[in-house]
Every structure is written in C-alpha cells, then in structure tokens.
C-alpha cells in the first residue's frame, strides 16, 4: 500500500528489502490482472513525490475503488500501513 518509490524518495529505504522500513512494509498479494489494474491507476499520479501519508491513502483509495478487492482487506492493510508509517517515525 506504501509504494517503494515513495519510501525511497523520502529517505526511508534505498533498495527493496534493504532495511526494516522496506522489509516491514505491509503488502497485499493480488492476482496478476488485479495487480496490473492497480499499477495502471498508480501511474496516473506522482506517488514518488507525495508525502508518505498521502501515498498510502491514495493507494488505499485505488484499491477501495477496485470491485475485485474486498474493502475489508483494504481496510486491514491500510491500518497496517499507517501503523508501519507511525512505527518508523514517518509523517
């Protein structure tokens, strides 16, 4: 839910799985076609240059708007992502 490009841009990680901020970043497994659709939606905004909070919320909204992803799953992952942001002292 919190994009790696945003983690990197905001100085929380360099490469994927390089430090705990990246390793502990909650992810949601999606079927390939749904993942591809989410990726298409993500390309419509500059996620790299958002605040981490805005990036998480924007991605949650993409998933809430996808009829194939249960809202309950999105909410659970949203809570986990916001907790992770708080745990690493993000804004």
Secondary structure, 3 states (H helix, E strand, C coil): CCCHHHHHHCCCCCCCCCCHHHHCCCCCCCCHHHHHHHHHHHCCCCHHHCCHHHHHHHHHHHHHCCCCCCHHHHHHHHHHHHHHHHHCCCC
